[in-house]
Each structure stands twice: as structure tokens, then as C-alpha cells.
Amino acid sequence: MSYLSLSNPTTDSCDFRVKLSNDFNTDYYRELRITGRDYGSSTDRVSSYVESRTASSSYSSRYVEGVVNDGMSAGRTYTLYAYAQAQNGTWYKAGSDTITMQDSGGSSEFDLGIRDILYKYSDTSDDYEEVEDGMNFEVGREIEFKLPVKNYDNSEGPRYTVVVYNQDGNRLDSDSESTLDGRETNNAYLSVTINNPGQQRLKFAIETDGGHDTDDDDNVEYRTVRFSGGSASIAKEISDGVINNEYMSSGSKGQWFKVRFNKDGLANFWINSAGLSNDLDLYIYETQDTGSNKLGSSTNSPGSDKADDIVRDIPVTAEKEYYIYVKNYGGNSCSYQIKAKLYPPTAKQLSDGVINNEYMSSGSKGQWFKVRFNK
């Protein structure tokens, strides 16, 4: 369902937000216009408008946001309409809303602020934990953010909305709250699911319906976090020989990685599980199909004498992807390190026609030799 929402009025401007029935790109639309005239449910022409947006080929959200600051006066009430032009050239009404501008004599003052940003996975009954920069969340798993908002002044604050945006500026979720009396604290709840792995700089913001915040430094908070894990098909890529610092979120069952080597050889896979209270185990797979392609594993038990989990001497082929799964048996959060390292084989030279006596040590998966013939 499409709609238009107007908010944050000043004496001569306000914010708008339009939700369309499809993503605002050139697959579906040409243009969006905000107008003060009602042209009906559909029309061939929207000639008078106060704000517009042109659809792009790459935009991937149904939400369009901006500011209207054309011809609006203090203290007056306006009804605005949103019209979206489809690819067939017809303009369709996408909603309407009414807003009253602030009086020119000024507005009430208040001081709202975000005290903390907490989280838990929606499918657990775990306690909320603080969100810190650099944390890792699971791809495709719904996160419930909890944001305590406080009114630091004695005066009553305005109605407000707490919003979370992704790093592209797209609104992920919002929670509208009623006014807060002085010194009160209220919790806002936001639900977010990210389906693509990678880093995200999330923006958490308080947006008010008018008034003046005397200290707005704590109205916006940012957290830079990473999304990974989930299934082997969305594994995080790591590089040969590089130590990676990772974080296992509370409630996470495990995380996936993948690595590619530029030469044939034997590879070792390692996590620094020694000394960790979590029971992390290491599994190596040849393909994304984990049913029958396991190449090796290390499942040391936790404790003070626990050794690092290492899978050694796995034969690997150049330019082929290998998949690594770090399993979290305890489900608790922890920081850890992971590395995959290629060791090109050092082959012993053999001579044509000579019998060589060799020894295969316990635990070895194989030995390399090389030979050259003169004919």
C-alpha cells in the first residue's frame, strides 16, 4: 500500500516520506512529484508541484524521502499529495497528508537523547547486550534493537519517532512514540534483517514533530557492524595467510568463511580457541554442500588446557574455493581469530630407476616427490 507521510515542520519547510508499491527505479517509475493539488486517483498530467524526484535504474527501495520548502508559511496548515508516474506515462496518487507549520514566534524547547543501543536476536529470549562498533551479526537473522530515549529536561517533549537507516540512507524500521514528560525514559524497539554480507554503518536517529531540541548531539548515533555467517552460500571471504579478527554474536550457531589459494599445495586452517570459554570447533569443506564434502575438522573440548583448533595438511587446488565453518556450541558471544595458510609442497627429488626407502609419520596425510627423466 502506498502512502505519504509529512513530519518535522519548521516555519517554512517539512520532511516528506513516500512509500510506493514497488522499488522507485526505472523498471516501474519515471518520476515522483509532491503537489498541493488533488488530481484524483490518476491523471495524465501533474503540472503544479513543490518537490520532485527522478527514478534511477539502480535504486532498490520503495521509500522516497526529502524536504519540501517551497511556498510554505509559518502557522499555516497544508495538505500535500504524492503522485508517481508509471512507465506507461500515467500519474497515480501515492498518498496524501496534512501538516501544520510552526509559528514564527518560536516553538517549545526540550532535550531528548538516545541513552544506549542494545540488541538481541528476535528468535531468542536472551538478555539485551550493548551494540559496539566492529560487532558481527548473522546475515538473514532478525535483530531486535532496543533504544532507551530520555527526556533530560523538566518540560514535556514532543511526539517523536526513533528510526534506523542503512548506510545508503534507506529506512529499515521506525517506532513512533508519544510525548515524554520531563526526566522520563521510554524504550523504542526496531527490527532489522540484513540479507547481504558485508559492513554496514547503521544510523539510529530521533525525529520529532516540531519543537527545538536544546542539545541534539545525542539525537543521532552510528554503529559500524558487519553481517556474515548464515549459510555457506553467503560466506565471508578471507585471504591466504592473513589473520582475521572476528566476533561471534550471542545466540549465533556459527559463522561461514571461504578462501581461495593461488597455488596447489597443502593448507592449514586455524582458530585461536585456546583459552576461550566458548566451545568453538572448526570444519573444512570442499564445496557449499556440507553433506558429503568434509575435508577435515578439529573439535577440541573447551577448558584451561584446550589447544587451538587446527586442521593440517589439506590438499588444495589453485583458484578453487574452500569453505570453513566455525561452530559455536555454547551460543555465547566471543572474539576470536581465524587464518588459512597455504604451504606449497616441498617435494623430495627422486632419481630414475632408484628404489627409495621412505617413512610416513603418524597423522601425515601424504608426502610429495618429484622426478626428472632424461629420455
C-alpha positions as CSV (number, residue, x, y, z in Angstrom):
1,M,0.0,0.0,0.0
2,S,1.4,3.4,-0.9
3,Y,1.3,6.4,1.4
4,L,2.7,9.9,2.0
5,S,3.9,11.0,5.5
6,L,4.8,14.6,6.4
7,S,6.9,15.4,9.5
8,N,9.3,17.7,11.3
9,P,7.7,21.0,10.4
10,T,9.6,24.3,10.7
11,T,8.2,27.7,9.9
12,D,8.7,27.2,6.1
13,S,9.6,23.5,5.4
14,C,8.8,19.9,6.4
15,D,10.1,16.4,5.7
16,F,8.2,14.0,3.4
17,R,8.4,10.3,3.1
18,V,6.6,8.3,0.4
19,K,6.2,4.5,0.3
20,L,5.4,3.1,-3.1
21,S,4.1,-0.3,-4.2
22,N,7.4,-1.1,-6.0
23,D,11.0,0.0,-5.8
24,F,11.5,3.5,-7.1
25,N,13.6,2.7,-10.1
26,T,13.1,2.8,-13.9
27,D,11.7,-0.7,-14.0
28,Y,8.5,0.7,-12.6
29,Y,8.5,4.5,-12.5
30,R,9.7,7.7,-14.2
31,E,9.2,10.4,-11.6
32,L,7.7,11.3,-8.3
33,R,6.1,14.7,-7.6
34,I,4.7,16.3,-4.4
35,T,1.9,18.8,-5.1
36,G,-0.7,20.9,-3.2
37,R,-3.4,19.9,-5.7
38,D,-5.6,16.8,-5.7
39,Y,-5.6,15.4,-9.3
40,G,-7.6,12.4,-8.4
41,S,-6.6,8.8,-8.2
42,S,-4.8,9.0,-11.6
43,T,-4.1,11.7,-14.2
44,D,-2.2,12.3,-17.4
45,R,-0.6,15.4,-16.1
46,V,0.7,16.9,-12.8
47,S,1.6,20.4,-13.8
48,S,1.9,22.1,-10.4
49,Y,4.2,20.7,-7.8
50,V,6.6,21.8,-5.0
51,E,9.1,18.9,-5.0
52,S,10.1,16.1,-7.4
53,R,12.4,13.1,-7.7
54,T,13.5,11.3,-10.8
55,A,13.7,7.5,-10.8
56,S,17.1,5.9,-11.3
57,S,18.0,2.5,-12.7
58,S,19.7,1.2,-9.5
59,Y,17.5,2.4,-6.7
60,S,16.4,-0.6,-4.6
61,S,13.9,0.8,-2.1
62,R,10.1,1.5,-2.1
63,Y,10.7,4.6,0.2
64,V,11.5,8.1,-1.2
65,E,12.3,10.8,1.3
66,G,13.2,14.5,1.2
67,V,12.3,18.1,2.2
68,V,9.5,20.4,1.0
69,N,10.5,24.0,1.3
70,D,8.6,25.8,-1.5
71,G,5.8,28.3,-0.7
72,M,5.1,27.3,2.9
73,S,4.3,29.9,5.6
74,A,4.6,29.8,9.4
75,G,1.5,28.8,11.3
76,R,-0.5,27.6,8.3
77,T,-1.9,24.1,7.6
78,Y,-1.2,22.4,4.3
79,T,-2.4,19.2,2.6
80,L,0.0,17.7,0.2
81,Y,-0.3,14.9,-2.3
82,A,2.2,12.5,-3.8
83,Y,1.9,11.3,-7.4
84,A,4.2,8.7,-9.0
85,Q,4.5,8.5,-12.8
86,A,4.5,4.9,-14.1
87,Q,6.4,3.8,-17.1
88,N,3.2,4.0,-19.2
89,G,3.2,7.8,-18.5
90,T,0.2,7.8,-16.2
91,W,0.4,9.6,-12.8
92,Y,-1.0,7.6,-9.9
93,K,-1.8,9.1,-6.5
94,A,0.6,7.6,-3.9
95,G,-1.0,9.2,-0.8
96,S,-1.7,12.5,1.0
97,D,-1.1,14.0,4.4
98,T,-1.8,17.2,6.3
99,I,0.7,19.2,8.4
100,T,0.7,22.5,10.4
101,M,3.8,24.7,10.2
102,Q,5.5,26.1,13.3
103,D,4.5,29.6,14.4
104,S,7.1,32.3,13.6
105,G,7.2,33.2,17.3
106,G,9.1,30.1,18.1
107,S,8.4,26.6,19.5
108,S,8.7,24.7,22.7
109,E,12.2,23.6,23.8
110,F,13.1,20.1,25.0
111,D,16.1,17.8,25.3
112,L,15.7,14.2,24.1
113,G,18.6,11.8,23.7
114,I,19.5,8.2,22.9
115,R,21.0,6.7,26.1
116,D,22.1,3.3,24.7
117,I,21.7,1.0,21.7
118,L,21.0,-2.6,22.8
119,Y,20.2,-5.7,20.8
120,K,19.2,-9.4,20.9
121,Y,18.1,-11.8,18.2
122,S,14.3,-11.8,17.9
123,D,14.1,-15.6,18.0
124,T,15.8,-15.9,21.4
125,S,14.9,-14.9,25.0
126,D,18.4,-13.7,25.7
127,D,19.1,-10.5,27.6
128,Y,19.8,-7.4,25.6
129,E,23.5,-6.6,25.0
130,E,25.2,-3.3,24.0
131,V,25.9,-2.8,20.3
132,E,29.5,-1.8,19.7
133,D,31.4,-0.8,16.6
134,G,33.0,-3.9,14.9
135,M,30.4,-6.4,16.1
136,N,29.4,-9.2,13.8
137,F,25.7,-10.1,13.2
138,E,24.3,-13.1,11.3
139,V,23.0,-12.5,7.8
140,G,19.3,-13.2,7.3
141,R,18.5,-13.3,11.1
142,E,16.2,-10.7,12.6
143,I,17.7,-8.4,15.2
144,E,15.7,-6.5,17.7
145,F,17.3,-3.2,18.7
146,K,16.2,-1.6,22.0
147,L,16.9,2.2,22.3
148,P,16.2,3.9,25.7
149,V,15.2,7.5,24.9
150,K,15.3,10.0,27.8
151,N,13.8,13.5,28.2
152,Y,16.6,15.3,30.1
153,D,14.6,18.5,30.8
154,N,11.7,19.1,33.2
155,S,9.5,20.2,30.3
156,E,7.3,17.8,28.3
157,G,8.9,16.8,25.0
158,P,7.1,16.4,21.7
159,R,5.8,13.3,20.0
160,Y,8.8,11.6,18.4
161,T,9.9,8.7,16.2
162,V,13.0,6.6,16.5
163,V,14.4,5.4,13.1
164,V,17.2,3.2,11.9
165,Y,18.7,3.7,8.4
166,N,21.3,1.6,6.5
167,Q,24.4,3.2,5.1
168,D,22.6,4.0,1.8
169,G,20.1,6.2,3.7
170,N,17.2,3.7,3.4
171,R,14.9,3.5,6.3
172,L,14.9,-0.1,7.8
173,D,12.4,0.4,10.6
174,S,10.8,3.0,12.9
175,D,8.9,3.2,16.2
176,S,6.6,6.2,16.8
177,E,6.3,7.2,20.4
178,S,4.1,9.6,22.3
179,T,5.3,12.6,24.2
180,L,7.7,12.1,27.2
181,D,7.2,14.0,30.4
182,G,10.3,15.6,32.0
183,R,13.0,13.2,33.2
184,E,11.2,10.2,31.9
185,T,12.8,7.4,29.8
186,N,11.0,5.3,27.2
187,N,12.2,2.3,25.2
188,A,11.9,2.2,21.4
189,Y,12.1,-1.1,19.6
190,L,13.4,-1.6,16.0
191,S,13.5,-4.9,14.0
192,V,16.2,-5.3,11.3
193,T,17.1,-8.1,9.0
194,I,20.1,-7.7,6.6
195,N,20.3,-10.4,3.9
196,N,23.6,-9.4,2.3
197,P,27.0,-10.0,3.9
198,G,29.4,-7.1,4.4
199,Q,29.9,-4.0,6.6
200,Q,27.0,-1.6,7.4
201,R,27.2,1.8,9.1
202,L,23.7,1.9,10.8
203,K,22.2,5.3,11.7
204,F,19.9,5.5,14.7
205,A,18.0,8.8,15.0
206,I,15.3,10.6,16.9
207,E,12.9,12.5,14.7
208,T,10.4,14.9,16.3
209,D,7.2,16.6,15.2
210,G,8.3,20.2,15.7
211,G,9.9,22.0,18.6
212,H,13.6,22.7,19.3
213,D,16.0,20.3,20.9
214,T,18.4,22.3,23.0
215,D,21.1,19.6,22.8
216,D,20.8,17.4,19.7
217,D,24.3,15.8,19.9
218,D,22.7,12.6,21.2
219,N,19.8,12.6,18.8
220,V,21.8,10.6,16.2
221,E,24.1,7.6,16.9
222,Y,26.1,5.5,14.4
223,R,27.3,1.9,14.7
224,T,29.6,0.3,12.2
225,V,28.9,-3.5,12.2
226,R,29.5,-6.5,10.0
227,F,27.0,-9.1,8.7
228,S,28.2,-12.5,7.9
229,G,27.6,-16.2,8.8
230,G,24.3,-17.7,7.9
231,S,24.9,-20.3,5.1
232,A,27.9,-21.3,3.1
233,S,26.4,-19.5,0.1
234,I,27.0,-16.2,1.8
235,A,30.3,-16.9,3.4
236,K,32.8,-14.1,4.2
237,E,35.9,-14.3,2.0
238,I,39.3,-14.3,3.7
239,S,42.8,-14.2,2.2
240,D,45.6,-16.8,2.3
241,G,47.9,-16.2,5.3
242,V,46.0,-13.3,6.8
243,I,44.9,-13.4,10.5
244,N,41.2,-12.2,10.7
245,N,39.8,-10.8,13.9
246,E,36.1,-11.9,14.2
247,Y,33.3,-11.7,16.6
248,M,30.7,-14.4,17.4
249,S,27.4,-12.8,18.5
250,S,25.3,-14.1,21.3
251,G,22.9,-16.8,20.1
252,S,24.9,-17.4,16.9
253,K,25.2,-21.1,16.0
254,G,28.3,-20.4,13.8
255,Q,29.9,-18.5,11.0
256,W,31.0,-19.3,7.4
257,F,34.1,-18.3,5.6
258,K,35.7,-19.1,2.2
259,V,39.3,-18.9,0.9
260,R,41.0,-19.3,-2.4
261,F,44.7,-20.2,-2.9
262,N,46.8,-19.2,-5.9
263,K,48.8,-22.4,-6.0
264,D,48.4,-26.1,-5.4
265,G,49.7,-27.4,-2.1
266,L,48.8,-28.3,1.4
267,A,46.8,-25.8,3.6
268,N,46.4,-25.4,7.3
269,F,43.3,-23.9,8.9
270,W,43.4,-22.4,12.4
271,I,41.3,-20.6,15.0
272,N,42.7,-19.4,18.3
273,S,40.3,-21.3,20.5
274,A,42.8,-22.0,23.3
275,G,41.8,-20.1,26.5
276,L,38.3,-19.2,25.2
277,S,35.4,-20.1,27.4
278,N,33.3,-20.8,24.3
279,D,33.4,-24.2,22.6
280,L,34.4,-23.3,19.1
281,D,35.0,-26.1,16.6
282,L,36.5,-25.9,13.1
283,Y,35.2,-27.7,9.9
284,I,36.6,-27.6,6.4
285,Y,34.5,-28.3,3.3
286,E,35.4,-28.7,-0.4
287,T,32.1,-27.2,-1.6
288,Q,29.0,-25.5,-0.3
289,D,27.3,-28.9,0.1
290,T,28.3,-29.8,3.6
291,G,26.6,-33.2,3.4
292,S,29.4,-35.2,1.9
293,N,32.4,-32.9,1.2
294,K,34.1,-32.5,4.6
295,L,37.8,-32.4,4.2
296,G,38.7,-32.2,7.9
297,S,37.7,-30.9,11.3
298,S,39.0,-30.1,14.8
299,T,36.7,-30.4,17.8
300,N,38.9,-29.8,20.9
301,S,36.9,-29.5,24.1
302,P,36.9,-26.2,26.0
303,G,38.8,-25.7,29.2
304,S,42.0,-24.4,30.6
305,D,44.1,-27.0,28.7
306,K,42.2,-26.6,25.4
307,A,44.5,-26.3,22.4
308,D,43.9,-24.2,19.4
309,D,41.8,-25.9,16.7
310,I,43.9,-26.6,13.7
311,V,43.2,-28.7,10.6
312,R,46.5,-29.5,8.9
313,D,47.8,-30.6,5.5
314,I,44.6,-30.4,3.5
315,P,45.5,-30.9,-0.2
316,V,44.1,-27.9,-2.1
317,T,44.0,-26.9,-5.8
318,A,44.9,-23.4,-7.1
319,E,42.0,-21.0,-7.7
320,K,39.4,-23.2,-6.1
321,E,37.2,-22.0,-3.2
322,Y,37.2,-23.9,0.1
323,Y,34.7,-23.4,2.8
324,I,35.3,-23.0,6.6
325,Y,32.7,-23.3,9.3
326,V,33.3,-22.1,12.8
327,K,30.7,-23.8,15.0
328,N,29.7,-22.1,18.3
329,Y,28.4,-24.8,20.6
330,G,27.8,-22.6,23.6
331,G,25.9,-19.9,21.8
332,N,27.7,-17.2,23.8
333,S,29.4,-14.2,22.3
334,C,33.2,-14.0,22.0
335,S,36.0,-12.6,19.9
336,Y,38.3,-14.9,18.1
337,Q,40.9,-15.1,15.2
338,I,40.9,-17.3,12.1
339,K,43.6,-18.0,9.4
340,A,44.0,-20.2,6.4
341,K,47.6,-20.7,5.2
342,L,48.9,-22.4,2.0
343,Y,52.2,-24.4,2.2
344,P,53.4,-25.2,-1.3
345,P,54.7,-28.8,-1.1
346,T,58.4,-29.3,-0.7
347,A,59.0,-32.4,-2.9
348,K,61.9,-34.8,-2.4
349,Q,63.9,-35.4,-5.5
350,L,63.9,-39.0,-6.9
351,S,66.2,-40.5,-9.5
352,D,65.2,-42.6,-12.4
353,G,65.3,-46.3,-11.6
354,V,66.4,-45.9,-7.9
355,I,64.4,-47.6,-5.1
356,N,63.9,-45.1,-2.2
357,N,63.1,-46.2,1.4
358,E,60.7,-43.7,3.0
359,Y,58.8,-43.3,6.2
360,M,55.2,-42.0,6.7
361,S,54.8,-40.5,10.1
362,S,51.7,-40.9,12.2
363,G,49.0,-38.4,11.3
364,S,50.5,-37.5,8.0
365,K,48.1,-37.3,5.1
366,G,50.7,-37.7,2.4
367,Q,54.2,-37.0,1.0
368,W,55.4,-35.2,-2.1
369,F,58.2,-36.4,-4.5
370,K,59.5,-35.2,-7.9
371,V,61.5,-36.9,-10.6
372,R,63.1,-35.9,-13.9
373,F,63.7,-38.3,-16.8
374,N,66.4,-37.8,-19.5
375,K,64.5,-39.5,-22.2
